[in-house]
Amino acid sequence: MTLPSTSVAAGAPGRAPDVVTPVAAAKAAGGVRKRRASQFDGGRGYVSSQDWRNPRVNATMKTLQVILLVLLLVAGIGPMLLLAKYAITPTQDIIRTPLAIFPHGVRWQNISEAWNDVQISRYFLNTIWLAAGSWFVQLLVATTGGYVLSVLRPAWAKIVNGLVIATLFVPSVVLLVPLYLTILNPPLVGTSLINSFFAVWLPSGASAFNVVLVTRFFDSLPREVFEAAKVDGASSFRLFWSVVLPMSRPILGVVSVFAAIASWKDFLWPMLVLKDQTKQPLSVRLPAIASQTDLGVFLASLAISTLIPVVFFLVFQRLFLSSAGLGGAVKG
């Protein structure tokens, strides 16, 4: 006869022995391990929990943390605050006492002169149009390309995916001359795209990084949802528009920020294809007018040009800080 797998603990005389099952023994052992681990968790850093109880060590570490925080704030926000101060400071004060806090008052005329006299308003609008068009083209190419390579998965998907990744190793400077010749005489168009916003919009869509990023995100989406939609009779476009895109809001936000910021700061390509000054963005016009513009007015122009990147970061900061756009869209 085989006895059940139990252990008997001796009790007091006249008392029935306690029977401990394997499950209870495992739970007890796990509790002991957790208690032991909790005793050493505080010692895994540079300063253990016991050292933190020392008043001197506690005060020293908190002081170092405050100093580090102040240094980070000065290095990160300091230049932007200094630029904002210079934007409303008279030129003579900027030259003589650059770190003084408005020794001769505030000059708000710098902003109005930069917006009206220097025509920053026109270049600002050009930059917004270029950024909006580049954002749309990049998002269109990245989402449709990622959808084909990740969700539809045709027979040639692996070959195309390998070619897309291979283009990441080609320096962008090498592509300038062929791309410029293509824009100068585009096929099937019959007319040059020089001095046209399309000369900036269309090449921006050829971003292999965005396609790879979106493809990897689509790979993390549950395939069961796609199969269920196909069983319900959803077409490829319906699957893309009603199922894939709503589940891909995090990665769409990340690609949108990358596209807008890259377009906003792009200098070389717009300078090559937009020779008409009335169509040039801020990144091209600001260096050109620096030598013939009052210093205070020019710094006000620089401050205006930083508004959109700052707004984009404030709106999408959670995507950068929490990396929400690099994970899966569905949990559980």
N, C-alpha and C positions, 0 to 999 in steps of 0.2 A: 504494500500500500504506500503511495507517495503522498507525503505531507505537503501542504501548501507552503509557498516560499514566504515565511514570516520569521521575525525575530522576537524573542521573548525577553523582556527586561525584568529583572528580579525586583520585587516590591517588598513592602514591609511584611513581617510575619503575620499570617492570618489574612493577608490581602491577596486577591487574585492578581496574577502577573499581567502587566500591560502588554498587549500585542501591537507591534509596530509594523505596519505594512510597508512595502518598498516605496510606494508613492509618498507616504508621510516622511520616510527617511530621506528621500530625495529633496523634498521641500525643506526639511530642516537643514540639510547640507547646503542647499542653495541660499537659505537665509544667513547661514554662518559666513559663506563666501561673500555675500553682499555687505555684511557688517564689516568684515575684514577689509574689503575693497574701499568702503566708505572711510575707513580710518586712514587710508593712504592717499585718497583722492586729493586732499589738500596739499600734498607734498610733491606733486608732479610738475609744478612750475619752478621758476627760479627762486621763488620765496614760498616756503611752506606755510601751512596754516598756523603752525606753532610760532614761526617767526613773525607772522602778521600780528600775533598777540603782543609782541614786544612793542612798547610805545615808540621807541626810537626808530625801529624799522618801519613801523606803520606810518609815522610822520614823514620819514625820508621817502618812502615809496609814493605816498600821496603827493608830496612836493614834486617829485620827478614826473609824475603823471600830469600834474597841472602845467609844468614847464613844457612837456612834450606837446600837450594840447595847444598851448599858446603858440609854440613854434609852427605847428601844423596850420593853425589859423592864419598866422602871419604869412606863411609861404603860399597858402592856397587862396585866401581871400584878400590878402594885403595888396597885391598888384591891381586887382579889380577895384578896390576901394580907392587906391591912389589914382587910378585913371578916372574914376568918377569925380574925385576932388579936382583934378587938373581940368576936367571938362568945364568947370564953372569958376576957374581961377584966372585972373588976369595974366597975360603973358609975362609981364615984368616980374610978377611974384613967382611964377614958375621957374624963371631963370635965376633970380636972386636968392630966394628962400624956398626951395622946392618942398621942404618938409614942414614948413610953417602952415598953420591952420588959418587960412584966409586973413593974412595980415592987413590987407587993404579992402576987405569985403569980398562979396561974391559977384561974379560977372555972368549973369544968365544970358547975356547977348551972344556968348560963344555958341550956345546950342541953336539959337535962332539963325545966326549967320551961317553955321554949318549946314543947317537944314535948307535954307533958302538961297543964300548967296553962293555957297560952294556947290549947291544942287545935290546934296547928299540924298535928298528925298527921291530923286530920279534913280540914282545908283542903288539906293536901298530897295526900291520897287523892282529894279532889274534883278537884283540878287534874290528877292523873294520869288520872282517868276522862274528864274533858273533853278532854285532849290525845289520849288513845287513840281516843276516838270521832271527834274532828275529823280525826285522821290517817286513820282508815279511810274516812270519807266523802270526804275530799279525794282520797285515792288512788283510790277507786272511780270517782269522777266524772272525774278527770283521765285515768286509763288507758282507761276505756271511751269517753270523748269523743275522746281522741286516736286511739284505734283506729278509730273510725267515720270521723273526718275524714281520717286519713292512710292507713289500710290498706284499709278497705272503699270509701271514696271514692264515696258515692252522688252523684246528680246535683245535689243541693242542698248539697253539702259546702262549696263555695266561699262560698255565701251565709251559711251558719251560721258558717263560720270568720271571715268579715268582721264579723259581728255580735258574735262573741265578742271579737275584737280591739277593736271599738268600745267595749265595756263597760270596757276598761282606762282610757279617758279620762273616765269618770264618777267624780267624787269619792265616796269611801265614805260621807262624812257626809251626802250628799244621799239616800242609800238608807236611812238609819236609820229615818225615820218610816214609809215604806211597808213596810219589813221588819218593824218592830215591830207594825204593824197586821195584817200577815199572820200573825205568830206569835200575836197576841192572838185572832184568829179565823181559823184556817187552813182552807182549803177542803177538803172531803171528809172532814175529821176530826171536826168537830162539837164539839170541846172545845179550850180554850185550852192552849197549850204553855208558858205562863209558869210558872216554877219547875220546869221540866223540863229535863233535860240535852239533850233533843232540840231545844230552842230554841236551843242553841249548836251542836249537831252538824250539823243540817240546813243552816242558812245558811252554815256554813263550807265546804260542798261547792261553793258557787257562786264558785269561784276561777278567773277567766278566765286569770290568769297561769299557774297550773299546767296548765291545758288547753293553752294555747299552747306551753308549755315541752315537755310530753310529745308534742304533735303534731309539733313540729320535730324532736324526737329520733326519732320513728317514721319521719319522712320520710328520715332518714339510713340506715335499715336497708335491706339489699339486698332488692329486690323479687323477685329470683329465688328466694329462700327461700320467700316466700309463694306464688308460683306453683307451686313444686314440692310444697308441702304441699297445695294445692288439687287438683293432679293426683293425688296419693295418696289423695284422698277426704276430706281433713280439712274438717270443718264450720267455720263462722265462730267458734263458741265454742272448738272444739278448736284452731284456728289462734291464737286470742287467748291461750288458757291454756297451751298446750304449746310455742308457737313465739315469739310476740311477747314475752310476759312474761319468759321466761328470758333473752332477749337484751337486756332493758331493765333489768337490775339497777342499773346506774349511775344512770340517771335516777330510778328508784324510790327510791334512797337520797337523792338530792338533794331530791325532793319530800317525802319523809318528814321530813327535817330541817326544811325550810321550814314544813311543816304543824305539826310538834310545837312548834317555837320560837314560831311565830305564836300558837298556842293558849295556850302557857304564859304569854306576856306580855300577852295581850289583857285589857283592863280595861273599856272602855266598854260593849261589848255584854253581857258576863256581868253587869255591874252593873245593866243595864236589865231583863234577862229573868229573872235569878235573885235575887228579892227575899228569899227564905228564906236566912237566914245560915248554916244548916247545910248548904246546897248550894253556897255560894259558893267560888270558888277562892282561892288565895293572892294573886293580883293584886288582888282586890277586898277581901279581909279585912285584909291587912297595913296599907294606909293607914287603915282604919277603927279599928284597935286601936293605932295608933302613939301617940296622945295619952294612953292609959290603961294603957300597958305600960312596965315598967322598960326603960331604954335598953339595958342589956346584954342583956336577954332579947329585946328587939325586934330588935337586931342579930343575935342568934343565929337568930331566925326568918328574917331576910333571908338569912343564910348557908345555912340549910337550903333555902330556896326556889331558890337558885342551883345546887343539886346536879345536877338533871336537865339543864339547858342545858349545863353543863360536861361531863357525861358524854356527851351527844349530840355535842358538838364533838370530844371525844377519840376517839369511835368512828368518826365520819364525817369526820375532818379531811382525809383524803386526797382526798375528793371536792371539798372546797373548795380545797385547795392545788394540786391537779393538774388541776382542772376535768374530772375523768373523766366526770362526768355530762352534759357538754355536747357530747361528741363522738360518733362512731359506735361501734357495738357490735362491728362486725366489721372486721378489718383484712385487707388483701390481697385 
